[in-house]
Amino acid sequence: MAWNFIAQLVVGLLLSALSYALTPRQRPDKPTAAALDDFSIPTAEEGRAIPVVFGTVLIRGPNVVWAGDLKVDPIRKKGGKK
């Protein structure tokens, strides 16, 4: 009874090793540099359609109509010894 279990275990391990050895390997593609066309950045173009959206939707390459009041605060750091 124990020999049967050991024989099945050995055969299973051999078949697993054989299937791993015979699996075709995929070569990874060489990375390419990203171009500006690969990104979907917001634009502000006159005459471009403004989509009407109800709910939560991901819009690729949106046309920015209004971005709010731009307020810039300078960063002032105090340095040196006190």
Summary of the structure (lengths in Angstrom):
residues: 82
radius of gyration: 30.9
end to end distance: 84.2
largest distance: 84.2
contacts: 72
relative contact order: 0.09
helix: 29%
strand: 2%
